Amino acid sequence: MKKDILFLCQYFYPEYVSSATLPFDTAKSLAAAGYKVGALCGYPREYALIKDQVPTKETADSIEIHRLKYLQLSRAKFFGRLLNYFSFSLAVLFHICEMRKYRYVIVYSNPPVLPILCVLAKKLFRTKFIFVVYDIYPEIAIKTGTVAASSFISRFMRKLNTSIYKNVEKVVALSTEMKEFILEHRGIQQDRIEVIPNWYENETEQKLSADSFSEKLVGKMVISYFGNMGICQDIDTIMQTMVLLKSDPEVYFLFAGHGSKKEELRVFVNKENLKNVEVLDFLHGEDYLSALRSSSCAIVSLAPGITGLCVPSKSYAYLMSGLPVIAILGDSELVSDLVTYEAGFAIKNGEAEKLVEQILALKNNEELHKRMRKNARRLFLNKYTREIRTNQYVVLFDELLDAADDTVL
């Protein structure tokens, strides 16, 4: 008898990036709901605290995990990421028979070639699949200038998309604007798309009120940016803002994360002699929570033209911590939430002076700052907890598997 759901993704437990923790959270919720769940994923290297000691096969939280070793080059360059994508996809291809053991596969858009293996599994084993879209390819690569619209890679991805969206059972989009883009450009029916945003774990009040991350941050207006600093993010607007506020001793910018623009940011900080800026490596666990506690507000950003093609997932951690969020984005569900709840501000790319105004408004108006902090926490509890969002996946599979059982009967 077939098991229920296989998670197919490059990153998974025990890795600590959101592209690993989110599928793991979902898998745990489905297993807790009584489903037989497995995972076929990459062997951890870059984003794991313990390396070379993780078993290739284990059962964790009732999830049967099989980790595949593959080529893992530096992700700083596009060519390195591309080789990693194809190396992992090739490793999955060699283990494609594992998909025949499951009724459904839930596959993620990173790496972007991976879902085509689910199309193959559907044709070979009649295994249905759900496609969770974190990033929309090739459009996101074209918008960031990574590839040309007329390139072989773009044409290849368009052909893959035609096959993927033709065969997928359901598509999960992370936001309403992403759903609208898919409807307009992928030729899929509306009832085959579900909107399920990402989330963050709700930490206890005790953890949210513990000691500061660093003594030098005490008493300062700390503007934080955590997570990816890559080609999809607008770091330029933030850098312009830092120059405008470089002489204010009460303002401090704290960065932590990874990505191709991090080194560019460090060079800029040194060149401009910015004493009120600190750039750290990726933070996780208690260090990350401590940095959130020490922050006064936080910034999320996307490069021009990227809104709707991906969603900045760090937003939910900021809201969980009760931080007003300043969003450098186009029109989006997140921006609408921030405005509706009065939980932050929104600006457009390049509006550095307006970003300065918003930071100073929070710094100089304690009542506004407190109200926005409270509203940010309220927005998180109402919409973006792990329980709320992973339960949507449970409901989705309840409907899909019940319908499949009725068909068999």
Beta strands, then each sheet from edge to edge (+ up, - down):
strand 1: 3-9
strand 2: 37-42
strand 3: 57-60
strand 4: 63-68
strand 5: 102-108
strand 6: 128-133
strand 7: 170-173
strand 8: 193-195
strand 9: 221-228
strand 10: 251-258
strand 11: 277-280
strand 12: 297-301
strand 13: 325-328
strand 14: 344-347
sheet 1: 3+ 4- 2- 1- 5- 6- 7- 8-
sheet 2: 11+ 10+ 9+ 12+ 13+ 14+
end
